[in-house]
Amino acid sequence: MIKVYGIKNCDSVKKALKFLKKNNIEYELFDFKTEQLPCTKIDEWSKKVDTKTLFNARSTTYRNLKLKELNLDETGQKEWLCKENLLIKRPVIEFKNELLVGFNEEIYKRSFS
C-alpha cells in the first residue's frame, strides 16, 4: 500500500490525496501533526533523494524558527528534519521502492499508471 506523509490541511497534500482517490489508489496517511516521524525514516529517505529536496525552506515553520540565519548545511538540515517534521516538504509518498516528494500531477500520472 502507498504511504503518504504530510498534514491534512496542506494544499499539496490535498491535491495528492485527491489524485489518489480519483484514480482509485489506496493509501495510508501519516500525519506529521499527530505522529512523530523517526529519524531513521529521514535517513532512509536521504538515500533516495537529497536532503535539499526533503527540506522545505519555504515553509512557515522555517521562517518562524529563523533557520535562514543559521545557513544550514546538509547535516544541519537533516538534524532539523528530525527535530521538526513540519520542515519536511510535503507530501512525501512511498510506494514500491520509490519516493516522491511534493505534488506534480504529471509525475504522479507516470508513476501510478
N, C-alpha and C positions, 0 to 999 in steps of 0.2 A: 504494500500500500504506500501511496505517496504521503510524505510528511511535509507539511507547510509550517514554517516558523515565522512568527510575526506577531502583530497585535491586531485585534478585530477592527479597530477604528482607523487603521492606516489605509489611505486611499489605494496604494499599490497592492496591499494585501487584499482589499475588497475586490479589486479588478482581477487578481489572480484567482480568488475563490469563485468569482462569477464565471470566469473562463472554465475552471474545472467543473463546476456544476453544469454549465451549458453543454459541455462535452461528455457528461456522464462519467466523470473520472472521480473515483472515490479518493478521499484524502482524510488525513487527521491533522488538526491544527494544534500546534504547540504555541501557547500564548505567553509572550515574554512578560506580560504584566501579572500573570498568575503563577508562572513557573520560572525557576532559575535554571538557565542553561549551564551545564557543567563545562568547565574549561577544556576538558578532554574533547568535547564536541567541536569547539572552536579550533583546537589543534588538528582534529580530523579534517575539518573544512579547509584549513590553511594548506593542506597537502593537495587540495583540488583546485582552489582559487587563491590568488594572493590576498594578503591581509588588507591591502588598499581597497580591493573590491568589496570586502566584507564591512569595512569601516565607513560609517555614514557621517562624513564631515559636514553634511548639510542639515543635520537634524537639530531640533530644538534642544535636545539633551546635550549635544556637542557644544552649542552656543551657551547654554546655561552653566555648564561646567567650565567654560572658558578654556577649552582644550587647545584652541588655536594658538594661544600664548605659549603652550608647552612645546610646540613644534615637534610632535611625537614621531619617532622612527617606527619601523615595523614592530619591533619588540614592545615599545610603549603602547602602540595601538592595540596589539594583542592583549596586553595586560588590562587595558581599559575595556576591551570587549568582554573579558572575563568578569570584570567588576560590575559593568553596567551594560546589560544585554540590550537596552534601548539604543545603543550606539551601532548595533548591527543593522546593515542595510536590509530592507525588507521588500518582499518576502524572500526567504531562503527556502528553496524546495529541494528535497532529497527524493530521488527515485532511481530505481535500479542502482547503478553505480555512478550516477551523475548528480551534479549540484548546479542549480540555477539561482542566481542572486538578482533580485529586482524583478520588475514586471516588464516583459517585452512580448507582446502578443505574437509577433512573427516567430520568435524563438520558441515560444510555447507551442505554436502550431506544428513546427518542425519536430519538436521533442516529444510531443504526446500523440502524434498520429502514426 
